[in-house]
Amino acid sequence: MKIRQAVEDFDLTELEKLHFDLESGGKHLRELVKERMEELNTHGKRICAVCGEEVGSEGIELTFGPKELRKKAHLCAYDCLEYFITQLRERQL
């Protein structure tokens, strides 16, 4: 889909949000483009954030962080999820 096509499919509310984002520096649009580029650069491969193994279809995807700085972590198993959450808690203390 071309950018022009995508913009034409937006309703007025979505266009107003996009316009506001662009007027205020395009932070959200920039982050969206960056995330998509990272997804495409991995060619569909997802790597566990804890152990570095390739995550298969049974993997876990965890989205975390404040709304404006959301991050995704891919985890291969529940033990890696547990370790990841433990490390997150320790950093917040």
C-alpha positions in Angstrom: 0.0 0.0 0.0 1.3 3.4 -0.9 1.3 6.3 1.6 -1.2 8.2 -0.4 -3.5 5.2 -0.4 -3.2 4.9 3.4 -3.9 8.6 4.0 -7.0 8.4 1.7 -8.3 5.5 3.9 -8.0 7.5 7.1 -11.1 9.1 8.6 -11.2 12.7 9.8 -10.3 11.7 13.4 -7.2 9.7 12.3 -6.1 12.5 10.0 -6.4 15.0 12.8 -4.3 12.8 15.1 -1.7 12.3 12.3 -1.6 16.1 11.6 -1.2 16.9 15.3 1.7 14.4 15.5 3.4 15.8 12.5 3.0 19.4 13.7 4.5 18.4 17.1 7.6 16.7 15.6 6.2 13.4 14.4 7.4 11.5 17.4 4.7 8.8 17.2 4.9 8.4 13.4 8.7 8.2 13.6 8.4 5.5 16.3 5.9 3.5 14.2 8.1 3.6 11.1 11.1 2.6 13.2 9.3 -0.4 14.7 8.1 -1.6 11.3 11.6 -1.3 9.9 13.0 -3.4 12.8 10.3 -6.0 12.1 11.2 -6.2 8.4 15.0 -6.2 9.1 14.6 -9.4 11.2 13.0 -11.1 8.2 10.3 -12.7 10.4 12.9 -14.1 12.9 12.2 -13.2 16.5 15.0 -13.6 19.0 14.4 -14.2 22.8 15.3 -11.1 24.7 16.7 -13.2 27.6 18.6 -16.2 26.1 19.0 -15.2 22.5 17.3 -18.3 21.0 15.0 -18.0 18.0 11.4 -17.7 19.1 9.0 -20.0 17.3 5.2 -19.7 17.0 4.8 -20.8 20.6 6.8 -17.8 21.8 5.6 -14.9 24.0 5.4 -11.3 22.9 5.4 -8.8 25.8 4.6 -5.2 25.2 5.7 -2.9 28.1 6.6 0.7 29.0 4.8 4.0 29.2 2.3 4.6 26.4 4.6 7.0 24.5 7.7 4.7 24.8 6.2 1.2 24.2 8.7 -1.6 23.7 8.3 -5.2 22.6 10.2 -8.2 24.0 10.0 -11.7 22.4 10.5 -14.6 24.8 10.8 -18.2 24.0 9.4 -19.8 27.2 7.9 -19.1 30.5 11.2 -19.3 32.4 12.6 -16.5 30.2 9.4 -14.5 30.8 9.8 -15.0 34.6 13.5 -13.9 34.4 12.6 -10.9 32.2 9.9 -9.7 34.6 12.2 -10.2 37.7 14.8 -8.1 36.0 12.3 -5.4 35.1 11.1 -5.2 38.8 14.6 -4.9 40.1 15.3 -2.0 37.8 12.2 -0.2 38.9 13.2 -0.3 42.6 
